[in-house]
C-alpha cells in the first residue's frame, strides 16, 4: 500500500514565513471557523443569532465590537419564513439584501456540503453561515455508543468547509437538562467530540426563566475566555458588561489582598502576627485565623505581581508574618506579569 509521506515544515521556516492571520467577523469574539452557541430551549438563541446576522451583513457593531461587513446566510431550520419575518419586523425597519434566509436544507451526510458549495458559487463573498439548529442537519439514528465518533465527524465535515472557503459557521445547539455549576461547558448536549472539534463554544444561560438577564460564556482557540452579561429587551440582547479572563481572575481575589498590598507598599516592610497586621491595617472584614490562608492562597496572583515577598514562621508564642516590597511591580521594569 502506497502511503503519502508526512508534510512538515521546520520551525525556523515557519517562524520566518508570512502566513494569513485569523480573520474576525466580530472582533475579539467571532473568528472564521466552526463555532457552537448553546442554550436552553426558548432562551432566546434564535433572536440572538438573527440579530447577529443582521449586524454583520450591514457591518454594524455587535455590543460595541467592530464587524467585518460580508454576506450572511441564516438557516432557520425549526422555523417558517413567516415566523422569521415576524422577528425581522421586530428587529429592524430595513433588512439588508446581503442577508439571505432559508428554512430547509439537506443533512450533512445527504448533500448539505454540496448545497453550501453551490450556494457559495451563486452568492460569493458569503462569510457567515448560521445553522439554527445543528441537530436538524444531523443523522438522528446514531447510537449512543458511537456518539463521540459521530459528533467529531460532523464537526470535522463543517470544519473542512469553513477552512476551504474561509467561512464562519455558527451552529445553534442545546444544553443538557442536568446542570454543572463547576463548569457550564460540560452542559453542552452531546459528547466532548463537539467541543473538541469546534473552534469556539458559547454558552447562553439565564439564572432563572423569569430573568431578563443572561450570561454569555465564550471560550475558543482564537479568543480568550470571556463573560458577557446580556439583557433581553425590545426583542434583542443588549450588553450590560463584558469581562475577559484577566478581569474575571482578578475578581476572584478577595479585596483584602489588594488592601494588604497597598498597606505593605506604604510600609515597605512589615512583620508581626496576623492579629497585629489586621490592627495596623484597621481591617475589620477578615479574621486573624484567615489571614495566613488568604495570603498563601493568593500571594502568587495578588502580591507577587506587586513586588511583595511573603514568608511565615512560628515562634513559641505565635505565627509571624513577614511581608517585604522587593521591587516596584512594574512589568516593564522587572518582568513580572501584572494581575
N, C-alpha and C positions, 0 to 999 in steps of 0.2 A: 504493500500500500504506500503510495506516494503522499508524503506529508509536507505541507508548506513549512518552510523554516520560520522561526520566530522573527518578527520585525522589531528591531530595537534601535535605540539611539543612545550614544554615550552622553553622560551627564554634562560634559564640557560643551558639546554641540547644542544640547538642549538649552543650557544656560545662556548661550550666546545667540540663539535663534529667535528672531521676532515671530511671535505667534499671535493669532487673533485673541483678543480679550473677551471675557464673558459679556454679553450684551444684556442689559436690564430693560424690560418693558416698563417696570415700575422701579425706580432707583432704590437700591438697598433692600428691596423686598421681593421682587418677582423677576428673576432672570429667565433666559431661554433654557429649555429643558422640560422635564415632566414633573408636575407638582400635584399634591393631593390636598384638597380642602375638605376637612371632616367636621361634622357637627351632628347634633341630634336632629331627628325628624322635625320639620316645621320650625326650626330655629331662625330661619331667615337666610339660608345659604344661597338660595336662588336669587333673592333680592340683591345680595352682595355681589354675586358674580355678574349679573346682568348690568348692574351699575358700573362695575369694574370694566366690563367690555365697552360700555358707552364712553367712559372716561378715556380709555386707551385709544379707542377708534377716533376720538376727537383730539387726542394729545393734551387732554386736561389733567391737572394734578389729581393724585389719589392720596388723600389725607396729607396734603402738603408736599408730597413727593413727586418729582418730575416723572413724566411718562414718555415713552417713545411712540410717537404717532404712527399707527400702522393699521392695516385692515384686520378685522377680527371676525371670527365665526363662533356663534353661540348655538350649541345643540341642546335644546331643552327637551330631552327625551321623555320626560314624565309629564309634559305639559302639552296644551294645544296652542295653536297660533293665537286664538282669541284670548287665552289667559296671559300669554306673553305680551300681547298687545295692550291688555289692561295694565300690566306692570309698566310698560313703556309710557302709557298715558300718565301714570303717577310719578314716574322718574324724570321725565323730560318733556319739553314742549316741542323740541325739534330733534329727531333722531338722525344720525349721520348715515349716508349710504355706504360708508366704509365698514359698517357692522352688518353682517348678514346672519340670518336666523333660520334654523331648521328644527324639525321635531322628529324626524325619522332618519335612521341610518342602519347599516348592517352591523353585525357583531364583529369583534376583532378577528375571529377565526373564519369569518364568512364574507370577507370582502371590504371591511372598513378601511384597511390600509389603501387599497386601490381607489376607494371613493375619495379619501383625503388627497391622494396624489392627483387624481383627476380634478378635484376642486382647486388645488393649488395651481394647476395649469390654466384654469379659467380665471382664477382670482389671485394673480400674483401679488407679491408684497403682503400676503396674509402672514402674520407673525404670531397671532394669539388665537388659540382654539380652546374653547371651554366645552367640556362634555359633562352634562348635568342630567343623569348621574352616571358614574363609572359602571355601576352594576348593570346598566341597560346594554352595554356593549360587550358583556362577558358571557361566557358559556356557564349557565347556572346548573349544569348537570355534573360539575366537578365534585368528586368525592372528597370528604374531609381529609382522608389520608394523603391525597396529592395536592392539598390546598396550597402549600408553600410553593411547590413547583409551578402550579397554575398562576399564582399571584406574580411570581418573578417573571414567568414567561410573558404574561400580558403586559406588565410594565416594561419589559425589555423591548417588545414589539413597538410600543409607543415611543420609547427612548430612541430607538433606531430612526423613527420618523422625525422626531424632534431634532436629532443631531444632523440628519441628512439635509433637512430643509431649514435649519436654524429657527425652529418653532418654540414657542412657549405653549405647552399643553397643560391645561389646568383641569383636573378631574375632581368633580364633586362626589364626595363619598360619605359614608355614615360612621357613627361611633357605636361601639358595643353598649349594651344597656348596663353592663357592670362597670362601675367607675373605678378609677385608680387614682387616689388622692396623691400618691407619691410621684407618679409620672403619667400625666394625662395622655402622652403619646402612646402608651400601652392600650388606650381605649379604642384605637383605630380598628375598625371591623376588618377581619381577615388575619392573615399570618404576617410575620415580620418581613416576609418577602416583598410586601408592598412598599414599606418604608425603606427597606434595603435597596430597592431599585430606584426609588423616587429621588429626585434632586432636592426637593423640599417638601416638608409636611406642615400644614397649617391646621390648627385645632380651634374651632369656634365654640365657646362654652358660656352658657349663662349660669349664674349661681342658682337661679330658680326660674321656672317658667313665667312667673309674673313680672320678673325684672325686665326693664328695657335696656339694661346694660349687659355686655358680654365681654369676655376676654378672648382675643385672637392671639394664640401662641404660634410662633413661627421658628422653624429651625431647618437648616439645609446645608448643602455642600458649599454654596456660594454666598450664603447670607449668614450673618451671625444670629445667635438666638435672640429673640426679642418678644416683647409682650405689649400688645396694643389693647387699650381699653376703649371699647366702642359703645355708642348709644344709638339705639334704633329709634328714629324719629322721622316723620314725613316720608316713610317707606324706604329710607336708606340708612346705612350705618355711618354715623358721624364719629370722628376721632375725638376721644377725651384725653388720652395720654398715650405716649409711646416710650417704652423703656428698652434699652439694649442690655446685653449681658453684663456689661460693666456696672451700669446703674442698678440692676437687679442684685448683683453680688454685693454692692455697697449697701443696699437697703437691708440685706440680711444681717449686717454687722450691727450689734446694739449701739445705740447712740452714746452710751457710756464710754466706749472705746475712743470716740472722737473727742469727747471732753477730756479724757485722760491724756490723749496725745497733745492737746492744746496746753494742758497743765504742765506736762513734762517738758515741752519745748520752751515754756517760760522759765522753768526751774533749771533746765539743762541737765540736772541730775537729782534724783530723789531716791531715798532708801528708808524703809521702815516697814511696819506691819500693815496689813490690809485695813485695819481699823484706823490707824493713823493716816493712811493715804486718803480714805474717804473723808476724814475730818479736815485734812488740809485742802481738799478739793471743795468742801462744802457739799458733798454728794449725798443725796438722800434717796435716790431711786434704786440703788444697788446695795445689797447687804455685804458685809465683810466676808461671809462664807463663800460668796460667788465671785469675788474679785479675782483670785488666782485662776479659777476655772475659766473665766471670761478672757483674761489676758492670754492664758496658754492656748485657748482655742482660736482666738482671732489675732494673735500677735502678727503672724505672717502676712495677713491681709490688711490689718489696720495700723499697726505700729511700725513694723519693719520698713514699709514704704516711706514712712515719715522720718526714717533715720534713727529710730529708737530701739536700743537693745534692751533685753529683759533677762534677768536671772532671778532665781528664787532659792533660798536655802532656809533650813530650820535650825534655830538655836534651842537652847534648853527651855527658853521661855515662850518663844513664838516663831512663826514662819515670817521671814523677812523678804521683802520685795525690793529689787534694785532696778531702776529704770534710768537710762542714760541716753542723751542725744549724741550720736556719733557723727552725723552728717546732716546736711540740710534737707534731705529727702527730695531734692530736685533731680528729676530723671536725667536732665541734660548734664548734670554735674557728677552724678555718682552711678549711673547705670541701673538704678533700681526702677522697678515698674510701679507707677502710681496706681492708686486704687481706682 
